Amino acid sequence: MTRLIRNELFKTFRLKKLYAFMAVLVANAWITVHFYGADGEVKSIVTMPNGQSLPLTLIYGMAQFMTVFISVYVADTVAGEFKNGTIKSTLLHPVRRVEWLHAKIASLFVFIAFLVAFSVAAEYAVGTISFGWGRQTLYAGTLYPPGEGIALTLLLKFSMVLPYLACGIVVVFIGVFAANASATIGLSIGLLTAAQYLNAFEPIKPYSLANQMYFFHESVSRASWDEAVRNTAVMAVYIAVFYGASALILKKKDIVL
């Protein structure tokens, strides 16, 4: 199992798309600061122009990118293996199907965590080069000294790994079910985009995966533990249900070796 996970991680960091995603995140940060104050008018979401505030300024928009990145990654690493037959050669070894699934999920987790970590580093760098480091971190109308600001940034940014992972498990289910890369990308992005409209209905908004991908960090920042526990439980249900469904479909799927 360890060797299988190590192999998946090796393939992940050899994936050219990963470095394209990293370039997109850098470009997004640069475009955001570039248009701040263009022509003497503020034309970006930046409200405090300094390096230490930029990662939290961009935290909401990260969900849009992760929806696409995760869909493309899973389509390539999961659904793509059905199309090109790589899964058959893997299962010829003493590897159970559920172990293959676990290795894919482990690599997905690393993929997500790596992109989140990179986004923090890139946004700090771009913000500092453009504006300077600054004296305080601004988040939700509150100013924090640098030490507290960095701690808050890391806490909120990495708290988003959970809803991104839940999104990833849903896409894994689609990938295993569809066994086609193009269909996986189209269905995943389409469904996750459509799910944003559920936010218009207040009774079900807290249980919407799209809502959690954008706003999960807010319950963490407010230290509202009842809300945070509820939101974490919602994410756990998504993960458990779609993991179980993926394992069941994979177990019954006809894979001719």
Secondary structure, 3 states (H helix, E strand, C coil): CHHHHHHHHHHHHHCHHHHHHHHHHHHHHHHHHHCCCHHHCCCCCCCCCCCCCHHHHCCCCHHHHHHHHHHHHHHHHHHHHHHHCHHHHHHCCCCCHHHHHHHHHHHHHHHHHHHHHHHHHHHHHHHHHHHCCCCCEEECCEEECHHHHHHHHHHHHHHCHHHHHHHHHHHHHHHHHHCCHHHHHHHHHHHHHHHHHHHHCCCCHHHCHHHHHHHHHHHHHCCCHHHHHHHHHHHHHHHHHHHHHHHHHHHHCCCCC
